[in-house]
């Protein structure tokens, strides 16, 4: 891709830094973490120290002081070798931290953002429920207003960092009579489920955060992909949330979370693109050394066509994704472009990883090569943060809006 279109010197420096970290520290342990379904705390600590858990936030709130495009570059570079490491920075930053910066009070920002942006603790976002997936407005978790606090009851499903995280932004119904306009959002605290490991490593836990009684995480999901990413239920059993932990205005929780998801879609597009690019790189490498019929398979037209298609689609996806990121960074509307990038890149990741396995033949079906992991990691990109079907609805809504007006 023509670097100068979206990237300046700083962007290229971020790319080189994350690329060498990904190759030197993430790639060697990725398959083991996937196999064991273990959270990569040692690398998470390193990512925090490199500033990767607060890339787009300013330095005065503990961030790295870079921008949205730098953030997407980091997500893409990590996903080339391990989607689980990539979703860790993506979900933590976009879903866990950005709502507090976007909708929080000065006091909330001062209390939580430096801990999150520096990577001292991990954050998460509680929206999805058992009966509220694509229908995010079908929230059943309730927040009953009392004297000086809200009483939260319910649960959230498939939450990234639910176990390992300590700061969560969650939605709950404050006024059942108002539909989605009766949903509010709150900041909640609990202790990391890996407390002993956190204390040993000096990351993932902070004593200044007081855990809220009745707020816990459920058992870890045993997933097809993203296996080194921590996914669980969040459970609320009569949790007393102080009134000052209401995030934004009462009744605007749903609307604000939808804005958060718009931005999150660019992140999933970047992650998908990284998986696809990783699959292409592995395929090129393999095709140039694997010999059949006395020649490297890269010399066969059937293989060349597959590689050409992968490379062309990745280039198209990269323009879609960085264009959406550029719009977001410059304060322009980007909802349609984010949905298009997410839809195209996630489906591309699936196509590219299937081709990569085909190019690797029987070896591609074994755990000796990373392409089978890439394929498993790609599938969730068509589901999480809005399914492909939901993206198509969002895009159609944008297209038809012009006609209706």
N, C-alpha and C positions, 0 to 999 in steps of 0.2 A: 504494500500500500504506500502511496506517495506520502512520506512522513510529514512534509511541511504543511499539508492541508489542515491537519488537526493538531499536530504535535510541535512543541517548541523544544529548546534544549533541555529544559527541566523535565519535560515528559520523557524524553529519551533517557535521561539519567535515572529516573524512577524505573523505567522499563528494564534497563541494564541491571540495576540493583536487585529488583524483584526476581528477574530471570536467573541471576546467579544464585540467589538464596533458594529459589525453587529447585534448581538443578542440583545444588550441592547439599542442601539440608532436607528438602522435602522428598524429592524423587527416591532417594535410597530407602526411606522408611514407609513410603505410601502404601505399598502392597501389604506390608505386615499389619499396619493399622487397619486396613480394609479387611484383611483376613480375620483379625481378632476383634474388630469393631470397637477399637479403643480410641479415646479422644487424645489428640496429639499435644498434650500440655507443654512438652519441652519446646516444640516449635511455636506454639501459641505464645509462650513467653518471649521467644526470639522475635516473633512478628511484632509484639508489643514494643520491644526495644528498638526495632527498626522503624517504628512509627506507623506500621501497616494497619493498626486497629483504629487509627484516627486520621487517615490520609486527607479527607477533604475539610477537616475542621481547623479553625485558626489556632495558632499557638497559644493565644491567651486563654483558651479553654482546654489546653493539654494536647491539642491535635498536632499534626505534622505541618499544617499550613499550606497544603497543596490544593488541588482543585478536583472537580468531578472527573475530568478526563484522566488525570493521574490515577484516581481511584479505579476506574474501569480498566486501565492498563494493568494494574496490580491484580485485579480479579482474573483477567484473561491470562496473564503470565502464570499465576498459580494453578489455574485450571488445566493448563497444558500438561501438568504432571500429576495433579491431584485435586479433584473437584471438592473433596471434603475440606481441605485446607482453604480452598477458595471461598466456599459458602460460609466458612467461619468468619472471614473478614467481611464478606458481603452482608450477611444477615446481622452481624453485630453492629455494623456501621449504619446501614440503611434502615433496618427495622428496629434495632435496639436503641440506637443513639439519636438518629435524625428527628424522630417525633418530639423528643425532649427539647432539642434545639429549635425546632420549627414552632412548637406550640406551648413550650414551657415558660414559666415565670423566671425572672432573673435568679431568684433563690433556688428554684429547681435546677436550672442550668448550672449554677455554681456548685450545688451539692453533688450532682450526678455526672455531668459531662466530663470533667477532668479525670475521674476514675475510669470512665468508659473509653474516652479518646486515647488515654495513655496505655490502655490494655491492662490496667490493674485488675479490673473485673470485667466479666462478659455480660452482655445485654441480650435481651430477646423481646419478642413481639407476640402477644397473645390475641389472635383474632379467630382462627379456625376452631370449630367445635364439632363434636360428634354429628350434629344435625345441621351444621352451618359451615359448609365447605365453599363451593362456588356461590352459594346463597349466603354470603357473609352477613347480610342483614338479618338472618334468622337466628341471631345471637340469643342464647337462653340464660347465660350467666347474668345474675342480677346484682345490682348495687343499690341497697336500700339506704336512703339518707337518714341518719340519726343525729344526735346532738354532737356536732364537732367531728363526726366521722361517717364513713359509708361502710355498710356491712356487705361484703362480697360472698356470694355463693355460686358454685357451678364448676365448670372445667373447660380446658382448652385442649385441643388435640393436635398432634404432629408439630409440636413447637420446637424449633431449632434452639439449642442451648438451654432447654427447660431444666435439665439436671445440673449442668455445669455453671449456668449463669446465676447472677445475684441481683440484677436490676431488670425489671420487666415492665413493659408498657402493655396494658391489656384493655380490652373493651368489655363493658357490661351495660345492661339495660337499667337506666335510671327512671325512665318513664315509659311503661309498657303501652300506653295509649297513643304514643306518637310514632310508632314504627321505627324506621332508621333514624329519625330525628330525636328518638328517645334513648339513643345509645351514647354513652360517655366513655372517656378513657382515663386511666389511672396509672400512676407509677407505683409498683410494688417491689418489695425486697424480700429475698430469702437467702439462705446460705447455699453455697455450692455443694453439690452432692459428693464432690471429691476433695473434701476439706483437708484431709491429711496430706494428700499430694500437693494441694495448693500451698499449704504451710511450708512444706519442704522446698518447693520451687520459688516461693515468694510471689506467686501470681494467682489470680482467680478469686481472691478473697480479700475483703477489707473490713476491719473491725468497726469502722465508723458507720457502716450500714447496719441498722437494727432489723433483723429478720422479723417478719410479721407472722404471728401465731396463726396456724390453720392454713398457711400458704405453703404447699409442698409440690414435689414433682412425682410422677408415676414411674412405672417401669420403662426401661429403655426399649424403643422399637427395634425389632430385628429386621433390617431393611435390605432390599435388593442392592441398592447403591448408596452413595454418600455415607458409607458405613463408619467412617471415622468422624462423622459429624454427629453430635449428640441430639437425638430427637425423642421427646417424651410428651406425656400429658402434663399440664399444669392443673393443680387441684386447689379449689378455694372452699374452705369449710369455715363459715362464719369469720372471715378475715376482716378485722377492723382496720380500715384504711383511713388515715387522718384526712380531714377535708382538704388540707393543703396539698395532698397528693393527687387531687383531681388535676388531670392534664388538659389545659385549654378550657374552653367553655363547656358547661354541662349541655349535653344534647348534640355536640359537634364531633363526638368521638368517631362515628362512622365516616363522616365526610373527611375528617382529617386523616383517618387511616387509608382511605381510598387515594388520597394525594400521596401518602407514603408509598403505597403499592405502585403507583405510576413510576416513581423513581426507582423502586426495587426492580421493576421489569427491565430497566436498562442493565442493571447488575446481573440479572439472570441471562440476559442476552450475551453479556460479556463472558460470563462463565461458560455458557453453551459454546460460544465461539472458541474459547480456550480448549475445551474438550475436543472440538472438531479439528482444530489446528494441531493439537497433540496427536490425534489419530492420523492425520496426514503426515506429520513428521515421522512417526513410527513406521508408517506404510512405505514412505520413500526410502527410509533406511533399510527396511527389510527387503523391499523389491530390488534394491541394488546389490544385495549380497546373496539372496536366495537363488540357486540355479536349478533350472529344469530344462530338459532337452538340450543340455550343453550350453545354456546361456542364462544370464541374469534375467529374472522374470520382468524386470523393468524394461527390457527390450521388446516385450510382447505388447502388441497394440491393445489387446483386451485389458491389460493392466494399466497401460498409459491413459486409456480413455477414462478409467475410474479415477485415477489420480488427477486428471485434468478437470473432471467434473467437481471433485472435492475442492480443488484449489479455487476454481471459479466461484463456486457457491460461498466459500469462506470469504473471498474478496468482497462479494456482494453483501454478505452479512456484516462484514467489518464496516463498510460504509453506512449501512443502516444504523448500526449500534453507535458508532462514533458521531454520527449526525444527531441522533437523539441526545447523546451526552452533551454535545456542543450546544444544542438548543437549551437543555436544562441549565447548563453552566452560564449561559447568557440571559437567563431569566425570560426566555420565550416559551410559549405553550409547546409541550412536547408529548402530551398524552397519546395521540394517535401514533406518533413516530416510535414511542417507547413500546406500544403494543405490537406494532409491525416488527420492530427489531426482536422483541421477545418471541413472537410467533415464528418468524423466519429462522432465527438462530437456533431455537430449541429443536425445531423439526430438522434443521440441517445437522445438528449434533447427532441426532439419531441416525440419519441417512449416512453420515460420514463414518460413524463408528461401525455400522453394519458393513460398509464397504471395506473398512480397514480389516475387519475379521476375515472377510472373503479373500482379501489380498494375502493375508497371512496363512490362509488355508487351515489345515488341521491344527497348526500351532496357535492360530488365533483363538482357538476354542479352549486353549489351556491357560493356566495361570502363569506360565513361563514368560508370557508377553503381556504388557499392560492393556492391550486393546480390548480384552474382554471386560476389564474393570471400567474402561472408558465407556463401553456400551451400557453397562449397568448404571453408571453415573449419569449418562445422558438422559435416560428415560424420565427421571423426575423433573427435568427442565420443561417437559411438555405438560406437567401437572401443577407444580408448585408456583406460588405467587400468581395464580390465575391460569387455568387450563388453556390449551390451544383454542377450545371452543369459546371460552370467555374472551380471549384476545380478539377472536373474529367478531364477536358481538360488540366489543369496544370500538374496533376499527369501523364496523358498519355504522355504529351510532355517530361517529365523527363524520363519516361520509354523507350520511343522510341528514345530519343537522343542517348542512348548507341548503339542502333542498326544502326542508321543513320551514326554514327561516324565509 
